Amino acid sequence: MTIITVNTPKGRLTLEQRRELAETLTDAVLVPEVGQFAPAARPGFQVHFVERERDMMAIGGRLLADADPELDVMVIDLAVMDAAWPPEVRAEVIERVLAALAAACGLEKPAPAWWVNFRVIDEGSWGSSGGVLSILPLLQSGVFTEERVKAVRAALGT
């Protein structure tokens, strides 16, 4: 289970960009998480687009409404289940997310004020379908590579 929340000023992303990002942001996290491209894992990913008025966001102590109108601000919050997330895998996910955003926005590289927060939700702290979820049963779904299964089990001590 992964939730990707993209926070932007109102009107920053077009409908077509959001359509593209719904897929590319999912895959940006899915591939490193399960170890391969696995379309069957996509239902476990949600992407939320949150738009805020420019007077409801600030950077450097100034409301965006009072700042340079060209200032490109985004905050992407990634919430992932507890698993094997060593620094190099987290870095890969963050870089893939920023690259997907740049591509969807038609930019060569991500803007400096696009920030990504990577949050791991502790085992036993994620709920859905009337109960608490665990990544452990998902390891037997067939979408994770054997390498990722071993890494997750080692990280969780199971």
Disulfide bonds with the S-S distance in Angstrom:
none
